[in-house]
Amino acid sequence: MGDEQELDLNPATEEGTKQARRFAWTRRHYVGLFIIATIVVFSVAIYFTGSLMSNVEAYGYLGVFLICVIASAVIIVPVPAIAVVFGMGAILNPWLVGLMVGLAEPIGELTAYMAGYSGRVAMENRRSYVRLMDWMRRRGSLVLFFFAAIPNPFYLTKLAGAAAGVLRYPLWKYLMILFFGKTAKGLLVAFAGYWTLRLVLRFLIG
C-alpha cells in the first residue's frame, strides 16, 4: 500500500495542475466520443425513418417510441414527432402513447446534455443563452420541466439540456424531470388526437 500512488488533483501544486488538466481532457475526450457515436447511430436511424413513418401504425407503440427518440436527438433533419403522437393517440391507447413519449424523448435529449457537459456549446456570448443559464442556476428543475412539457418547435428543451450539462446538473435528476415533463406533453398531444378524431366522427356520422 506504500507503493500505491494517489491521483493528485490539488491545483496548488504543479503536478496537481497537470493531472487535473489531464483528467479533464480525458473526461471530455470520452464524452466527445459518446456524442460522435450517438450522432452516427441516429444518422443511420434516420435512413429508416421514412419507412418507419409510413408504417408507424403497423409498428404501434414501438414506432412511437423510436420516432420520439430520433426526433428529440436530432435537429438537422426534422421529424414530425408531434404529428405522429397526435395521430397515434387517436388510434392507440392515448395513455400508453403519452408514456412512450415520456420514456423515449429523454433518451434523445441526452445528446444536448452531453454536448453541454463536454463544453461543446458555442452559444456562450448570446444574450438568450446567458439568460437561460441564469434561469437554470436559480430554478433548474422548473425550467427543465416547463420546456419539456410544452409542445414547441424551437428546441428549447435542447438549449436547457445543454445548459444543464454545462452546470453539471445531476444526470439522474435531469432524466427524471424530463420524463415527467415529456410524459405530460405526450399525454396532452395524444389525448388531443383522441378527442379530435371522436369529434370529427361524431360530426360526420351525426
N, C-alpha and C positions, 0 to 999 in steps of 0.2 A: 504494500500500500504506500510505502515510502517512495516507490518508483513511479507512482501514478502522477500524471501532470494534469492540473486543473486548467480549464479554459479561463484565461484572464481577460475579462471584458471591461476592466476598470479604465475609464477614459483618462484617468490621472496619470497613467503610465504609458510610455511609448509602445511597449509590447501590447498592452491592453487596447490601445487605439488601433494598432494594426490588426489584431484579432477581431475586434469589433467590426472593423470595416470588412474583413474577410467573411465574417459570419453574415453581415448584412448583404454582401454581394451574393453569397451562396443562397441565401433565402430568396432573394429577388430572382436569381437565376432559375431556381426550381419553380417559382411561381410563374415566371415568364414561360417556361416550358409547358406548364399546365395550361396557360392561356393559348399557346400555339396549338397544343394538342386538341384543346376544346374547339378552336376555330376550324381545324382540319376536320374533326368529327362532324361538326354541324354543317360545314361546307359540303361534305359528302351527303349528309342527310337532306340537304336542300335539293339535290338531284332527284330524290324520291318524293319530294313534297308535292309535285304536280300530280303524280299517281295517287298519293295519299289524299290530296284534296278532292280528286274526282271520285274516290271510293271511300270517303270518310264515313259514310253511313254504314258501309259494309264492315269497316274496322271498328265501329262503335266507340266504346269508351277508350279503348287503346288509341284509336285515331285521334280523339280529342286530346288525350294526354300527349301524344307525340307532336301534334300541331302546336300545342301550347308551349312545349319545351323549346321547339325550334323558333317559334315567334318571339319568345322572350329572350332568346340567346343572341339573335342577330338583329342588326339594324339596317344593313345594306340592302338586303332582299326583303321587301315587305311580305309578311304572311298574315292574311286576314283572320287572325285567331278569334277576334270578337264575333265576326260573322259566322264562323264555324260553331262557336259556343251558342250563339243566338239560334242558329238553325237546329243544332242537335238538342238544344233544350226543348224544342217543340216536338222532337221525335223520341228522344230517350227520356229517362228519369231526370228531371232538372236538378234534383238534389245531388245525384251522383255526377252529373256533368259539372256542377259547381265544385264538387270535391276534387274532380280530376284537374280542374284549373288550379286549385289551391295546392295540389301535390306537384304539378308539373312546372308551373311558371317560376317558383323559387329556384328550381334546378337550373333553368336557363339564365336566371338573374345572377348566378354565380360568376358569370363572365365579367359583369360590371364590378362586382365586389373584388374579384381578383385583380382586375386592372387597376383599381384604386389602391389595393393592398401592395401591389408591386411598384407603385409610384409611376405608372404609365398613364397618367391623366394630364392632358395638355390643355387644361382649362383654368389653371390657377389664377390667371390675371383677368378673367371675365368677372364682371360685377355680379352677374346672376350666380356664378359658382361660389363666389365669396359669401354672398347672402345665404346660399344653401348650406355652406359649411357652418355658418353661424347658427342656422336653424338646427342642424344636426348635432352640434355641440350642446345646445340648450334643450332640445326636445327631439332627440334622435328617434326614439321609438314611435312617437306620434307622427313624425314626418314620414317615416317608412310606411307605417300603416295607412296613412292618408293617401300617399302616392300609389300604394299598391291596390287600394280599394276603389279608386275612381277609374273608370274607363277613360283613357286619354291617348291621343295619337302622338304625344310629344316626348315619349320615352322618359318621363320624369322619374320613374322608378329606377331606371338605369343611372341617371345622374345621382340620385340619392344613394344607390348601391355603391357607386364609385366613391362618393364621399364617405360612406360607411367604411369602405376598405381603407381609405386614407387615414381615417381616425381610429383604425384598428378596432372597430365595433365588433363585439363577440360574434363569431360566425353562427353559433347555435341560436343566439338571440335574433340575429338577422333573418335566418331561415324561418324561425318560428313566427316572427311578426309578419313576414311576407306570406306565410301560409294562411294566417287568419285574414290578412288583407285581400289576398288574391282569391281566397275562397268566398269572401263576401262579394267581391266583384263578379266572380263566376256565377254565383247564385243569382245575383241581380240580372245579369245578362241572360242566363239560361231561363229564368222564370219570365223575363220579358218576351223571349221567343215562345215559351209555352203558352202564355196568355194571348199573345198576338195571334198565334195560329188558331186558337179557340174562338177568338173574337171574329176572325175572318171567316171561319167555317160557320159560325152562328149567323153572320151576315149573309153568307151565300146560301145556306140551307134554309135559314129562317126559323 
